[in-house]
Amino acid sequence: TGPREGCLAFTVDGVEPFDAAALLDQLGIALRSGNHCAQPLHGALGVPNTLRVSPAFYNTFGEIDALAEGLRRILTGKS
């Protein structure tokens, strides 16, 4: 098989996923927040909502770097 694509669901300690998504949106970074139609799994894990990023073959290294920088800004309170 060839290269695979996927998605990554995660949380940021101390930051509501909807707030993090809104802050990242202001930086031009698109991702999803919510339960992503996985309410039973989220309930079992004790995590009501997450952020979800779905990188694909068309994303550039610059876009991935921008996501990392946006998350860094959220974690350090510099958003």
RAFEN-V27498 format. One record per pair of residues at least 24 apart in sequence whose ideal C-beta (glycine too) atoms are under 10 Angstrom apart, sorted by the first residue. I is the first residue (numbers start at 1). J is the second residue. D is the distance in whole Angstrom. If there is no record, write none. Layout:
i->I j->J d->D
i->I j->J d->D
This chain:
i->2 j->57 d->9
i->3 j->56 d->10
i->3 j->57 d->7
i->4 j->57 d->10
i->5 j->54 d->8
i->5 j->55 d->7
i->5 j->56 d->5
i->5 j->57 d->7
i->5 j->58 d->10
i->5 j->59 d->10
i->6 j->53 d->10
i->6 j->54 d->8
i->6 j->55 d->8
i->6 j->56 d->9
i->7 j->31 d->9
i->7 j->32 d->9
i->7 j->36 d->8
i->7 j->52 d->6
i->7 j->53 d->7
i->7 j->54 d->4
i->7 j->55 d->8
i->7 j->56 d->9
i->8 j->50 d->9
i->8 j->51 d->9
i->8 j->52 d->7
i->8 j->53 d->5
i->8 j->54 d->8
i->8 j->55 d->8
i->9 j->33 d->10
i->9 j->35 d->10
i->9 j->36 d->7
i->9 j->38 d->8
i->9 j->41 d->9
i->9 j->42 d->9
i->9 j->45 d->10
i->9 j->47 d->9
i->9 j->49 d->10
i->9 j->50 d->4
i->9 j->51 d->7
i->9 j->52 d->5
i->9 j->53 d->8
i->9 j->54 d->10
i->10 j->47 d->10
i->10 j->50 d->6
i->10 j->51 d->6
i->10 j->52 d->8
i->10 j->53 d->8
i->10 j->71 d->9
i->11 j->47 d->6
i->11 j->48 d->10
i->11 j->49 d->8
i->11 j->50 d->5
i->11 j->51 d->7
i->12 j->50 d->10
i->12 j->51 d->7
i->12 j->71 d->7
i->12 j->74 d->6
i->12 j->75 d->7
i->13 j->75 d->8
i->14 j->74 d->9
i->14 j->75 d->9
i->14 j->77 d->10
i->15 j->51 d->9
i->15 j->71 d->10
i->15 j->74 d->6
i->15 j->75 d->8
i->15 j->77 d->10
i->15 j->79 d->9
i->16 j->48 d->9
i->16 j->49 d->7
i->16 j->51 d->10
i->17 j->47 d->9
i->17 j->48 d->9
i->17 j->49 d->4
i->17 j->50 d->6
i->17 j->51 d->5
i->17 j->52 d->9
i->18 j->49 d->7
i->18 j->51 d->9
i->19 j->74 d->9
i->19 j->79 d->10
i->20 j->50 d->10
i->20 j->51 d->6
i->20 j->70 d->9
i->20 j->71 d->8
i->20 j->74 d->6
i->20 j->75 d->10
i->20 j->79 d->9
i->21 j->49 d->10
i->21 j->51 d->6
i->21 j->52 d->9
i->22 j->79 d->10
i->23 j->70 d->7
i->23 j->71 d->10
i->23 j->73 d->8
i->23 j->74 d->6
i->23 j->79 d->5
i->24 j->51 d->8
i->24 j->53 d->9
i->24 j->66 d->9
i->24 j->67 d->7
i->24 j->70 d->5
i->24 j->71 d->8
i->24 j->73 d->9
i->24 j->74 d->7
i->24 j->79 d->8
i->25 j->70 d->10
i->26 j->70 d->9
i->26 j->79 d->8
i->27 j->66 d->7
i->27 j->67 d->9
i->27 j->69 d->8
i->27 j->70 d->5
i->27 j->73 d->8
i->27 j->74 d->10
i->27 j->79 d->8
i->28 j->63 d->9
i->28 j->66 d->7
i->28 j->70 d->9
i->29 j->53 d->9
i->29 j->63 d->8
i->29 j->66 d->6
i->29 j->67 d->5
i->29 j->68 d->10
i->29 j->69 d->9
i->29 j->70 d->5
i->29 j->71 d->9
i->30 j->54 d->10
i->30 j->63 d->10
i->30 j->67 d->10
i->31 j->55 d->10
i->31 j->67 d->8
i->31 j->70 d->9
